[in-house]
Amino acid sequence: MKKRLPKNICQVGETDGSPKILIEEYTISFLQEIIKKAKDPQIVVFYGDGYEQEGIRYYYLKGIASHRASGNVLNKMDEFYFQTIGKQYFPAWKGIGWYYMEEGDNDILKILQNMREQDFGGVKGYYIYFEKNIEMEDYLLHRQKKERNSAEFAEEKNHKENAAVTDHDIKKKLKKDWNHSWAVKGTFFNNKMPAPIAAVQVLNMVSLCILIICCIIAVTTLNQYDKMKQLEETVTYLEASMEEEKNLPEE
């Protein structure tokens, strides 16, 4: 049974001859979004299927996936990633080809002509067709969720870093104020926070001063007591002498 082209179709450039490339509208829209927004080189993989009819080869590019490129070749990690994406979102399709996209790659026809794994170098145009594409819708939702989570993670990380810087500044300021307060009181602590040993030494010095003062007071008090004792003895002696003089017989 002869297969027919989709009803809703738009031709871009010259499409005579073989092969004929048909790109689903979701797929080409996402490709255009990558061209506009990607800041780093990207590896782009197309998914779909194809068939040959009356000597003409038809390729349907129904899905597309991308991620940041680590080089201009498809390495083992890239293959594993795109195989995983294919099994999860495009299980009924196969990989059609891939392209290493750099800044300035904004010509879709040029991208198709230089697609790896396929010989599309001679094509001069393609078709855009419109039909329900649940697979690409699911993949686009996956991308949006991933980008949102990445943005939230970056925002949370930035918030934590700012909070850490603020805490560090507060602690640094408190330490600076503490050191400054002790420096104003004197140079004994050498502009540093006092250590427990230094505090004990200060208390010992204060206690020693108090003890010395008490000793001085005690000595002074003892000296005054001796003098008072001597004075009392003298007075007693004088009183006794006066009494004896009174008792002497008159001449």
Rosetta blueprint (number, residue, H / E / L):
1 M L
2 K L
3 K L
4 R L
5 L L
6 P L
7 K L
8 N L
9 I E
10 C E
11 Q E
12 V E
13 G E
14 E E
15 T L
16 D L
17 G L
18 S L
19 P L
20 K E
21 I E
22 L E
23 I E
24 E E
25 E H
26 Y H
27 T H
28 I H
29 S H
30 F H
31 L H
32 Q H
33 E H
34 I H
35 I H
36 K H
37 K H
38 A L
39 K L
40 D L
41 P L
42 Q E
43 I E
44 V E
45 V E
46 F E
47 Y E
48 G E
49 D E
50 G E
51 Y E
52 E E
53 Q E
54 E L
55 G L
56 I E
57 R E
58 Y E
59 Y E
60 Y E
61 L E
62 K E
63 G E
64 I E
65 A E
66 S E
67 H E
68 R E
69 A L
70 S L
71 G L
72 N L
73 V L
74 L L
75 N L
76 K H
77 M H
78 D H
79 E H
80 F H
81 Y H
82 F H
83 Q H
84 T H
85 I H
86 G H
87 K H
88 Q H
89 Y H
90 F L
91 P L
92 A L
93 W L
94 K E
95 G E
96 I E
97 G E
98 W E
99 Y E
100 Y E
101 M E
102 E L
103 E L
104 G L
105 D L
106 N L
107 D L
108 I H
109 L H
110 K H
111 I H
112 L H
113 Q H
114 N L
115 M L
116 R E
117 E L
118 Q L
119 D L
120 F L
121 G L
122 G L
123 V L
124 K E
125 G E
126 Y E
127 Y E
128 I E
129 Y E
130 F L
131 E L
132 K L
133 N L
134 I H
135 E H
136 M H
137 E H
138 D H
139 Y H
140 L H
141 L H
142 H H
143 R H
144 Q H
145 K H
146 K H
147 E H
148 R H
149 N H
150 S H
151 A H
152 E H
153 F H
154 A H
155 E H
156 E H
157 K H
158 N H
159 H H
160 K H
161 E H
162 N H
163 A H
164 A H
165 V H
166 T H
167 D H
168 H H
169 D H
170 I H
171 K H
172 K H
173 K H
174 L H
175 K H
176 K H
177 D H
178 W H
179 N H
180 H H
181 S H
182 W H
183 A H
184 V H
185 K H
186 G L
187 T L
188 F L
189 F L
190 N L
191 N L
192 K L
193 M L
194 P L
195 A L
196 P H
197 I H
198 A H
199 A H
200 V H
201 Q H
202 V H
203 L H
204 N H
205 M H
206 V H
207 S H
208 L H
209 C H
210 I H
211 L H
212 I H
213 I H
214 C H
215 C H
216 I H
217 I H
218 A H
219 V H
220 T H
221 T H
222 L H
223 N H
224 Q H
225 Y H
226 D H
227 K H
228 M H
229 K H
230 Q H
231 L H
232 E H
233 E H
234 T H
235 V H
236 T H
237 Y H
238 L H
239 E H
240 A H
241 S H
242 M H
243 E H
244 E H
245 E H
246 K H
247 N H
248 L L
249 P L
250 E L
251 E L
